[in-house]
Amino acid sequence: MSHAVDPQAPAAPPATDPAADDTARGTLGLPQATALVVGGVVGTGIFLLPATLAKYGTISILAFGLVTVGALAIAAVFGKLGARVPAAGGPYAYAREAFGEFPGFLNAWSFWITAWAGNAGIAVAWVGYVNYFLHWDSEPGKIAIALVGLWIPALINLSGVKNMGLFQVVTTVLKFVPLMFVAIVGLFFVESGNFGEFNASGKSFLGALQVSAALVVFAYSGIEAASVAAEKVKDPERNIGRASIYGTLACAAVYMLSTIAVMGNVPHGELVDSSAPFSDALNNMFGGSVWGGIMAAMAIVSGIGALNGWTMLCAEMPYAAAKDGMFPRPFASVNRAGVPAFGILVATALTSVVVAVNYLWSEDAFETILLLATVTTVIPYLFSASAQLFWLVTRERPVSRAALAKDLTIAGAGFLFTLWMVYGAGSDAVLKSLIMLLLGIPVYIWVKASRGEYGPGGKEATYVEDVIVDMRD
């Protein structure tokens, strides 16, 4: 017989400090929430992306346009979902509300992988711009630079949400100025001969379009930032949607124009091998190396800002899931500054390992990480679009009849977009991502067991004891 707790009783809440948690609640207004989106989206990835895309040719510009439409559709979905479910965790909360515990867990797990693995991609690109000045070209030197870029934002996040938000606004402004400069002024220096072939990859038209589009998706990852940090956003029902749309529109404009400007200012053969394409573009525009050095410095600031925002998101999703009993309990603990310190430290440590492994054993660390993170990024996007479709069709959440057709179209477009991105990432990236996703199942089992539950009904795990009793009888 059993002497455990009532199987229908809710799981005990994780041990947190309510006072510390309240210090972080509702801290980010619309400017800070928008800066969190822009800061998460615009990292050092965009500063290296033109060189990565160049080997596929100018077809990548077409891919950029298609992905931008898809990103705006997903941002609009997050805006609607943020109004319906203004809960911390974003995609995790939406999937859990719509489909139940296990899909919610898989979304939290997938996003968590995206966050710390994606930080590795940002760090790799960041190293290229730091080395514009340092020239530490050995693998240990690059790893050392990357570790500095990862742990400084971690320390800023550990100091509290206010410091993190202030740092995010400052770095967002500093990163946007040079990008806007290249995006606008650079167009006046474009030479058509620099662009190279339309399809330089050797793949079919559709194959080149799909792979380049999948690479671009990583540059837009972060549009969900405001929804993930919903608990820390003021008036989340209004500001999550506005921050998501405003941030995505600003990034889209700068991304498209600056990529065209760089491709038009750096000869295709040089751009493919460039480790600092924006710096090379400015040097070609004005001559000398001073302007390129300024751009490299701005890219370094941008990278730190992006890592600052993503370090917060690395901890926020598992924090929200852990509070619901869907992630290991330590992820729900907060420090005196009201931030989930355990999640920040674990994610930064894992990112450090990924960076080291990719520098030592991968031929193209940046592209490898990008394609892996693309798949794990769009899985939560797919579930979020599905949750929106679910609530529109079933009307289990408030739905405007007048806007029903429009919302269905946007959610449907977002769903199809995410499927295309998974396919475009390629079989290797999908396989690795699937393995990483499946590794979350033992964690889910562990979490359920720690709650004394099994099965979808959350019944108490007393099967073994019941068998023993039956044998005695």
Disulfide bonds with the S-S distance in Angstrom:
none
